Amino acid sequence: MNHSTAHQASVSPPPQLLVVGTGAVGGYYGAQLAKAGATVSTVHRSDYAVIRERGIQIDGLQGSSLFRPAHVLQQVEIQEQAPDYILVALKVLEEIDTASIIRPAVGKKTVILLLQNGIETEQRIADAFPDNEILSGLAFVCLSRTAPGRIAHSCYGHLAIGRYPRGESQAAHQLAALFEQSGTACVVSDDIGLERWKKLVWNAAFNPLSVLSRATTAEILANPAASHLVEQVMREVCRIAEAAGYRLPDGIVEKNLAATRKMKPYKTSMLLDYLSGRSMEVEAILGNVVRAADRCGIAAPHLQSLYGALSLLARPASTAENQ
């Protein structure tokens, strides 16, 4: 065997990835993994024809780029070779049976990454696939789908991933290394539940308020009464998290407020869903935390008020792809 053949034999093939729920979040992170050398296929409903023909245009912080998936599918189907990873970026909604949707493509060794919002959302998938490794992931990013096959990336982009329910793993580190290679910061957490509660501090405050007011993050913070309400909601989330066994870092509320003030004015994903007539992730972001408060005996008047108001505004989905 000559040297070049020996070298080729030692190089493992690129990981095979399938992105399910290729809206803004799925499309953007799928593109990042492809940039790092992974073979990335995507599943679409509404944008299928456009993306099959033209790919996904990403208008990013460093200019525009085009992502052409290896395969563009209309639905999840049995693969000739089961993917190494399935990246799930579907919305967490009662009407979406994620386990049934992804089941045809899940092989014996497929690792499932749930890149979704909210808390206490992973157990259903863990129960459906008891023999597969489940990774839970959070995207700290400002993305929006501006047109079919077009995504705007306006701020941030880093990720936190970890094994569900706790711990690290080789698969998590391998995926994180791919993200890092593409220029996307990705930390592997041994307590991803804690990271979910940290992200909820922001989501539980800004997502509902943006819908009720039709306001951007900057407009919310520019109003003293609304800004005060944001702070109260965040502090409630911290108290509930601690009672549920997840003590959040001191100063997390102040840090979130300061970071949001530095951001460009941003329409939250929940507001974009509402304005487009899509279902909102009310249960994943508000319902679950209100139920956790009840379970732990913690008063949550601000969160309960937002939950009640948002429940009235919730409407049936036309699509669940765009996170």
C-alpha positions, 0 to 999 in steps of 0.5 A: 500500500503506498502512502497516499492509499494509506492516508485515504484509508485512515480518513473517515467519510464525512458525517451524513446529516439530515435536517428536518424542519428546514426553516430559518434555524434548520436551514442556517445550521445545516448550511454551517455543517455543510461548510465544515464538510458534512454531507447535509440533506434537508426536508421541506414542505412549503419551500421544496420546489424553490430550494430544489431548484435554487438552494438556500440563500443566506444573507449573513453578517459576513455577506451572502452565501448559497447552501445547496443541500446534498438531497432535497426531500419533501418528507422524511423517507427511509435512507439507503444509508441511515444518517449519522445525525438527524437535526430536528428544528421543527417547532414544538407544537401539539399538532406536530408528532416529531417522532412519527415524522423522523422515524423512517430515517432513524437508524440503529446508530443515528444520533438525534439532535433536538434544536428547539425552544422551550423546557422539558420538551425532549422526553417524548423523543427519548421515549420513542427512541430508547436505543438512540442517543438524544442530544438537546441543543439551543441556538442563541441566534437572530434568524428570520426566513424572509422569503422561500429559500431565503434566510436573514442572519442578523445577530449572534449564532452560537450553540450549546448542545449536550446529551439528554438528560445529562452528560457529555458524549463523543457524538456531542463533541464530534458535532460541536467540532464540526460547528466550530470548524464552520465558524460557529461557536458551540459549547458541549454542556454536561447539563443541557437542562440548565442551559435550556432554563438559561435561554428561557429567561430571555424567551419567556419574556420577549417572545410573548410581549413582542406578540402582544405589543407587535413590538421589536425588542428595542421598542419593548426596552424603550418603554419603561413599563414594558422593560420593568415587566420583562425584568419581573418575568425573567426573575420569575423564571429564575425562581422557578428554575431554582425550585426545579433544581437548576440554579441560574447564574447570579446576574443573568437577568442584568446580562440578558437585558444589557445584551438585548439593548446592544442588539439590533431591533429584532422581531422575535420568532414568536412574533413572526409566527403570529404575523404569518398566521402560524402556530406559536410555541406557547406551550413549550415556552410558557405552558411548561414553565407555568406547569413547573411553577405549579409543581414546585409551589412557586407563584408566577403571576406574570408568567401566568398572565402572559400564558393566559393572554397568549393562549387566546391568541394561539391559532392553527398552524399553516406550517411548522417549519420556520423557527 
